[in-house]
Amino acid sequence: TFDLNQWPLADRMRVYIRKDTFAQIWDYGVAATEMAEAIDPYAKNIRQMTPDLTFGQGQLNRPHQITIGSDGLLYVADSINHRIAVFDQEGQLVRTIGKYGSAPQTDVLNEPWGVGVAPDGTIDVADTWNSRIAQYTAEGSFIKTWGYEGTGIATDPLAFWAPRAIAVDPQGLMY
């Protein structure tokens, strides 16, 4: 039966919902007699912003990380297109780096999520589903890959499990 008095689980199940959220979603007429006013506690921190530039419409497919190189170009990890898309400061596509493929092939990417550019212009890519890092010259020519699929535990620093981001500091150290 669907009568709550007869349902054996009724006294063992609990759901806790914030009062302001509860007031927004509960409209079944069986609620408590006192409802909290629906107030967004974060509204005072919202600031509307207008972008100076939007770019990549129709060219990017699920972009993840973006970085600016010392050359002033914008490098975008264009994940589903399996490449790095490079844009100028006006948002015009300059070139793309990489193509789809699976390890152990070397000059390929499989859903890159992260990109970093070293001070010398070298481009480092978190090649997510190949579980490795790929490196390209500033012009986009393949250099090398390192790493392999693993658990990513500290005892084996080259064992990656789907790396998703990368950063390069001003000294060229990669994180």
Secondary structure as GFF3:
##gff-version 3
##sequence-region A 1 175
A	DSSP	alpha_helix	19	25	.	.	.	ID=ss1
A	DSSP	three_ten_helix	43	45	.	.	.	ID=ss2
A	DSSP	beta_strand	63	68	.	.	.	ID=ss3
A	DSSP	beta_strand	74	78	.	.	.	ID=ss4
A	DSSP	three_ten_helix	79	81	.	.	.	ID=ss5
A	DSSP	beta_strand	83	87	.	.	.	ID=ss6
A	DSSP	beta_strand	93	97	.	.	.	ID=ss7
A	DSSP	beta_strand	114	117	.	.	.	ID=ss8
A	DSSP	beta_strand	123	127	.	.	.	ID=ss9
A	DSSP	three_ten_helix	128	130	.	.	.	ID=ss10
A	DSSP	beta_strand	132	136	.	.	.	ID=ss11
A	DSSP	beta_strand	142	146	.	.	.	ID=ss12
A	DSSP	beta_strand	148	149	.	.	.	ID=ss13
A	DSSP	beta_strand	159	160	.	.	.	ID=ss14
###
